[in-house]
């Protein structure tokens, strides 16, 4: 028996009671949540080299018009920072070219697009940091990676994690790149999407009949008719709808136009025919639970043009009124692919 340890009477009972309380408190901490603050390093400053793309058509350097889009310019991006690459989503603001992007491996990238006149010329003020979970640890540490889609509601960001069919909400406006993500409640059917074919497009609807709704589109989760499954999460009319699948294209991203319609970025790849990229417009008024939606193709490109594996789409309006589309490509961290940033102006309506 250790000296000084009470063995009987009120003192011993008090000691046991306090010990039980301490054990209960320790056991009450949810799994994966730390009891002590985690000392995280600040976001890492990243040097990004940018080589301008002067022409989009590899056969005709003077051509600027492609379908409903006018080519503004592009960049081939490279960096020695080992976590750079795999860009799968982006949101650009009109203010000074600031952007926030996500990578397949669960990292944030933010910075500022530099311009010469209206043409992208470089990237400044770039920083990267891992996405954090509610416990303050990187999401990829728990196997939550394949971050494939990004949506923005003011200061709040939503990221779709394809590997686990989850959507995580971040208070980016308050906490920046160190914001801790909270999983939101998602439809049960979303959890049963095919592996590696989950949510690839996210868009938050701020106004109109679907105000407050998060539109989530799968890459290639198919309904019984072979069309692409999509979800309305939150808002006044949650439910499931479908996007007509045409010519074996898959969804890689989505974004809302200032007027409200949804643009779908789509991709088709085969070893025999190569890579095709397509942009389709879906009337937002047609989207409702149970609907099958479709819309016109605004733009299509193959390997005769300066494309790669385009997976990110952002839309913003310039001060002068032009609607600008920004695309980024996922290089899959492969030496055979490139990280591209391309910008186009959309025809005025």
Residue pairs with C-beta under 8 A, 6 or more apart in sequence:
1 7
5 15
6 12
6 15
26 35
29 35
32 133
32 135
32 137
32 142
33 134
33 135
34 135
34 136
34 137
37 136
38 135
38 136
38 137
40 132
40 136
40 178
42 129
42 178
43 108
43 110
43 127
43 128
43 129
43 176
43 177
43 178
44 81
44 127
44 128
44 129
45 126
45 127
46 79
46 81
46 84
46 109
46 111
46 126
46 127
46 128
47 79
47 80
47 81
47 126
48 77
48 78
48 79
48 84
48 111
48 122
48 123
48 126
49 77
49 78
49 79
50 75
50 76
50 77
50 120
50 121
50 122
50 123
50 341
51 75
51 76
51 78
52 73
52 74
52 75
52 119
52 120
52 121
53 73
53 74
53 75
53 76
53 306
53 340
53 342
54 61
54 73
55 61
55 62
55 63
55 71
55 306
56 63
56 64
56 66
56 71
56 74
56 301
56 305
56 306
56 342
57 63
57 66
57 304
57 305
57 306
58 304
58 305
58 306
59 304
63 71
64 70
64 71
65 71
66 299
66 301
66 305
66 344
67 279
67 297
67 298
67 299
67 300
68 298
68 299
68 346
68 347
69 279
69 298
69 299
69 325
69 344
69 345
69 346
69 347
70 344
70 345
70 347
71 342
71 343
71 344
72 118
72 119
72 120
72 324
72 343
72 344
72 345
73 118
73 119
73 120
73 121
73 342
73 343
74 120
74 306
74 340
74 341
74 342
74 343
75 120
75 121
75 122
75 123
75 340
75 341
76 338
76 339
76 340
77 123
77 339
77 340
77 341
78 84
78 339
79 85
79 126
81 128
83 103
83 105
83 107
83 128
83 130
84 103
84 109
84 128
84 339
85 103
85 331
85 332
85 333
85 339
86 103
86 104
86 105
86 330
86 331
86 332
86 333
87 101
87 102
87 103
87 109
87 311
87 312
87 328
87 329
87 330
87 331
87 339
88 102
88 103
88 104
88 147
88 148
88 149
88 150
88 253
88 311
88 312
88 328
88 330
89 101
89 102
89 147
89 148
89 149
89 150
89 159
89 202
89 253
89 311
89 312
89 328
90 99
90 100
90 101
90 102
90 150
90 312
90 313
90 314
90 326
90 328
91 99
91 100
91 101
91 150
91 151
91 152
91 157
91 314
92 98
92 99
92 113
92 314
92 316
92 324
92 326
93 99
93 316
94 316
94 317
94 318
94 319
94 324
96 112
97 112
97 113
97 114
97 115
98 110
98 111
98 112
98 113
99 110
99 111
99 112
99 113
99 314
99 326
100 108
100 109
100 110
100 150
100 152
100 157
100 172
101 108
101 109
101 110
101 150
101 312
101 328
102 108
102 109
102 131
102 147
102 150
102 159
103 109
103 147
104 145
104 146
104 147
104 148
104 330
104 332
104 333
105 140
105 145
105 147
105 333
106 130
106 131
106 138
106 139
106 140
106 144
106 145
106 147
106 161
107 128
107 129
107 130
107 131
108 127
108 128
108 129
108 130
108 131
108 177
109 126
109 127
109 128
110 126
110 127
110 128
110 177
111 123
111 124
111 125
111 126
111 127
112 123
112 124
112 125
113 120
113 122
113 123
113 326
113 341
114 120
114 121
114 122
114 123
114 124
115 121
120 341
120 343
123 341
127 177
128 177
129 177
129 178
130 138
130 139
130 140
131 138
131 139
131 140
131 147
131 159
131 168
131 170
131 181
132 138
132 139
132 178
132 179
132 180
132 181
133 139
133 142
133 144
133 168
133 180
133 181
134 180
134 181
134 182
134 183
135 180
136 180
139 145
139 147
139 161
139 168
139 181
143 163
143 164
144 161
144 163
144 164
144 166
144 168
145 161
145 163
146 161
146 162
146 163
146 196
146 198
147 159
147 160
147 161
147 162
148 160
148 161
148 162
148 198
148 199
148 200
148 219
148 311
149 159
149 160
149 199
149 200
149 201
149 202
149 216
149 253
149 254
150 157
150 158
150 159
150 160
150 202
150 312
151 157
151 158
151 202
151 203
151 204
151 214
152 158
152 204
153 204
153 206
154 173
155 171
155 172
155 173
155 174
156 169
156 170
156 171
156 172
156 173
157 169
157 170
157 172
157 179
158 167
158 168
158 169
158 170
158 184
158 202
158 204
158 214
159 167
159 168
159 170
159 181
159 202
160 166
160 167
160 198
160 199
160 200
160 202
160 216
161 167
161 168
162 196
162 197
162 198
162 199
162 200
162 219
163 196
163 198
165 186
165 190
165 191
165 192
165 193
165 198
165 199
166 183
166 186
167 183
167 184
167 186
167 199
167 202
167 214
167 216
167 233
168 181
168 182
168 183
168 184
169 181
169 182
169 183
169 184
170 179
170 180
170 181
170 182
171 179
171 180
172 179
184 214
184 233
186 216
186 231
186 233
187 231
187 233
187 238
187 240
189 229
189 231
189 240
190 198
190 199
190 216
190 218
190 231
193 199
193 218
193 221
193 229
194 220
194 221
196 219
197 218
197 219
197 220
197 221
197 250
198 218
198 219
198 221
199 216
199 217
199 218
199 219
200 217
200 218
200 219
200 250
200 251
200 252
200 253
200 311
201 215
201 216
201 217
201 230
201 251
201 252
201 253
201 254
201 264
201 265
202 214
202 215
202 216
202 217
202 254
203 214
203 215
203 254
203 255
203 256
203 262
204 213
204 214
204 215
204 256
205 211
205 212
205 213
205 214
205 215
205 235
205 256
205 260
205 284
206 212
207 260
208 260
208 284
209 236
209 237
209 285
210 232
210 235
210 236
210 237
210 284
210 287
211 235
211 236
212 234
212 235
212 236
213 232
213 233
213 234
213 235
213 236
213 237
213 238
214 232
214 233
214 234
214 235
215 230
215 231
215 232
215 233
215 254
215 262
215 287
216 230
216 231
216 233
217 228
217 230
217 231
217 243
217 251
217 254
217 264
218 228
218 229
218 230
218 251
219 228
219 250
219 251
219 252
220 228
220 250
220 251
221 228
221 229
222 228
222 229
222 245
223 229
223 242
225 242
225 292
226 245
227 242
227 243
227 244
227 245
227 292
228 242
228 243
228 244
228 245
228 250
228 251
229 240
229 242
230 240
230 241
230 242
230 243
231 238
231 239
231 240
231 241
232 238
232 239
232 240
232 241
232 287
232 288
232 289
237 288
237 289
238 289
239 288
239 289
239 290
240 289
240 290
241 287
241 288
241 289
241 290
241 291
241 292
241 293
242 291
242 292
242 293
243 251
243 264
243 282
243 292
243 293
243 294
244 292
244 293
244 294
246 294
247 268
248 268
249 266
249 267
249 268
249 276
249 278
250 266
250 267
250 268
251 264
251 265
251 266
252 265
252 266
252 267
252 310
252 311
252 313
253 264
253 265
253 311
253 312
253 313
254 262
254 263
254 264
254 265
254 313
255 262
255 263
255 265
255 313
255 314
255 315
255 325
256 262
256 263
256 284
256 315
257 263
257 281
257 315
257 323
257 346
258 315
258 317
258 323
259 349
260 284
261 281
261 282
261 283
261 284
261 295
262 281
262 282
262 283
262 284
262 287
263 279
263 280
263 281
263 282
263 298
263 313
263 315
263 325
264 279
264 280
264 281
264 282
264 295
265 277
265 278
265 279
265 310
265 311
265 312
265 313
265 327
266 277
266 278
266 279
266 280
267 275
267 276
267 277
267 278
267 309
267 310
267 311
268 275
268 276
268 278
269 275
269 276
269 309
274 302
274 303
275 302
275 303
275 307
275 308
275 309
276 300
276 301
276 302
277 300
277 301
277 302
277 307
277 310
278 297
278 299
278 300
278 301
279 297
279 298
279 299
279 300
279 313
279 325
280 295
280 296
280 297
280 298
281 295
281 296
281 298
282 293
282 294
282 295
283 293
283 295
286 293
286 295
287 293
298 346
299 344
301 307
306 340
306 342
307 329
307 340
307 342
308 329
308 331
308 337
308 338
308 339
308 340
309 329
309 330
309 331
309 332
309 337
310 327
310 328
310 329
310 330
310 340
310 342
311 328
311 329
311 330
312 326
312 327
312 328
312 329
312 330
313 325
313 326
313 327
314 325
314 326
315 323
315 324
315 325
315 326
315 346
316 323
316 324
316 326
317 323
317 324
318 324
321 348
322 345
322 346
322 348
323 345
323 346
323 348
324 343
324 344
324 345
324 346
325 343
325 344
325 345
325 346
326 341
326 342
326 343
327 340
327 341
327 342
327 343
327 344
328 339
328 340
328 341
328 342
329 337
329 338
329 339
329 340
330 337
330 339
331 337
331 338
331 339
